[in-house]
């Protein structure tokens, strides 16, 4: 090969590295490994965890009327419930230590609610409030509670606790008009990062773990490499990107379209799906809205390493916690 030809090929290779989009245009699956990190490549920093930074913009929301919610306590004290899963979230098993409601499994305090959500906690009478089930009703509308049986009821700000005797029945009905219009109050922001790989520590991840999250939202199979939503979490608005190779800066993120809370509330809330399709993760980087198990909304940025066996994922999540 002549010296001139060799120099030409070297120059062409350098140009391809500097202008990555000029070579291999169109493929989103280049094999570039990009690990998203808070504060890098346009991703918000995690220094906002555990507090609301100023007052982030809320969103306008439509509160639909929901069908009556029916809870029944059978003769053995077991609680059964029928509800619209889009308007009510199970909080899990709860007990009280003094006047403090905590999760039975890990003793964390049950967080208070925003003005447009109501906690309904139903306890078996006579258990000393050690055997309770909690539910979060996502509506700012007026509620009517009809009770058939013997009860003791405690009403706090946005929390109703009912001690129900076996054989009781509780019906919660939407009777009010729409909540006040306007932006919702400020949310707490939870930013998390996870390594989902064969040697990584995570099998199930909670996207709100720093802000009293109680349920995992995604699972990763260390044998097959499958990544999927769990516990009612759902994903939507999936965008794919290829990793960019910069000659002087190495591998990095492209410019991404990061969604707002409104974007994700409208898509993950109304059109979300419970699993990734076979083609959803076939890109170096995937950005998707997520509705969490606790019915908060946010987005995930997923970097993929297809050279790992099984395929590894590096996940950055940004969730508005209310």
Number of C-alpha atoms within 10 A of each C-alpha: 5 7 7 9 10 11 11 11 11 12 11 12 13 12 14 17 17 17 14 16 14 11 12 10 10 10 13 17 17 17 16 21 22 21 24 24 20 17 11 12 13 14 18 14 14 16 13 14 15 14 12 15 13 9 10 14 13 16 16 11 15 9 15 12 15 16 13 18 17 16 18 20 21 14 11 10 18 14 20 12 13 13 17 12 11 13 17 21 19 18 19 16 18 25 25 19 12 8 8 10 21 18 19 18 11 9 13 15 16 20 13 14 16 17 15 17 19 22 25 20 24 25 29 22 19 11 12 14 22 18 19 25 23 23 20 21 23 19 21 18 18 12 15 12 13 12 16 13 13 15 19 11 12 11 10 8 11 16 17 16 19 21 21 26 21 19 16 18 20 21 16 18 17 18 14 12 12 15 15 11 10 10 11 17 15 18 21 19 24 24 27 22 20 21 18 24 23 20 9 13 11 16 16 19 21 20 32 25 14 13 17 14 19 19 21 21 23 22 19 20 17 20 11 11 19 14 20 18 23 18 14 20 25 28 26 25 18 15 17 19 21 25 23 23 20 14 14 8 9 10 15 18 21 14 10 16 10 18 15 16 22 17 18 25 22 16 20 27 23 13 13 19 19 17 17 16 10 7 7 14 20 18 23 26 29 21 25 22 31 33 27 29 25 24 24 21 28 29 29 25 25 25 27 28 21 19 11 12 13 16 19 25 29 22 23 22 26 26 24 20 21 21
